[in-house]
């Protein structure tokens, strides 16, 4: 079965259109959802398009691009991209990098586009919210960085942070709490962020670790390395967070928490009953026999 790499989600949440319109209103631009009916679409030569300066923050899947290119060959570009005109006459892509690359691979020389008139912060919010909303395959690090950029851009524009996050939540499908947790991943040292990205450490464990200062995260990393381990359980990460809140973590404390000394296994001795039968009273149950033997050993040791 072919992969579903549609440009837009096949069944967007009912609130997504309203959320996009609300975001557009906050940014001071016409709603994207009404672009086909109201806003002017023009054909722009692909050779005049430049990628957004932050596009390098997002990876592109080659298999997905090839699928999109074939889709464009058969059906054309179903939705216009969004661009910003530059002083030199060229355009910066704000939304539609994959559509543009797929069109280029399909052999097109022009692509339908809507020209936006945004300040730098508004462009970042539209750029990142579009990527977050339409690309569910983003890594945790990509999502974390994007949400943080939106937060900073919203602050620069003096937008209500709670309202902005609520709108972005509806567009992306991520719960508001989940967005806050993604942003916490930006506090991880690179080694741990990479392990969350690759699934060596779970998203939840990464969030718990993010509450540790970087110096303490380094101690945790060194401890794991000494024990030749890479993973860290969610419960251990939560314990470290709670301990760190009480006082700065030390290497010894981290080592004891992550790798507690094993309790010695109690020794047991098995003696066949027929070897002891001649020394034991008859008709005793197992508990009585054990007590009798222990009492006899005490008497013997005190001789």
Secondary structure as GFF3:
##gff-version 3
##sequence-region A 1 303
A	DSSP	alpha_helix	16	27	.	.	.	ID=ss1
A	DSSP	three_ten_helix	32	34	.	.	.	ID=ss2
A	DSSP	beta_strand	42	45	.	.	.	ID=ss3
A	DSSP	three_ten_helix	46	48	.	.	.	ID=ss4
A	DSSP	beta_strand	49	50	.	.	.	ID=ss5
A	DSSP	three_ten_helix	55	57	.	.	.	ID=ss6
A	DSSP	alpha_helix	62	75	.	.	.	ID=ss7
A	DSSP	beta_strand	81	85	.	.	.	ID=ss8
A	DSSP	beta_strand	91	95	.	.	.	ID=ss9
A	DSSP	alpha_helix	97	105	.	.	.	ID=ss10
A	DSSP	beta_strand	110	116	.	.	.	ID=ss11
A	DSSP	alpha_helix	120	134	.	.	.	ID=ss12
A	DSSP	alpha_helix	140	156	.	.	.	ID=ss13
A	DSSP	alpha_helix	161	172	.	.	.	ID=ss14
A	DSSP	alpha_helix	176	184	.	.	.	ID=ss15
A	DSSP	three_ten_helix	185	187	.	.	.	ID=ss16
A	DSSP	alpha_helix	190	197	.	.	.	ID=ss17
A	DSSP	alpha_helix	203	209	.	.	.	ID=ss18
A	DSSP	alpha_helix	214	226	.	.	.	ID=ss19
A	DSSP	alpha_helix	234	246	.	.	.	ID=ss20
A	DSSP	alpha_helix	251	258	.	.	.	ID=ss21
A	DSSP	alpha_helix	273	276	.	.	.	ID=ss22
A	DSSP	three_ten_helix	277	279	.	.	.	ID=ss23
A	DSSP	alpha_helix	286	301	.	.	.	ID=ss24
###
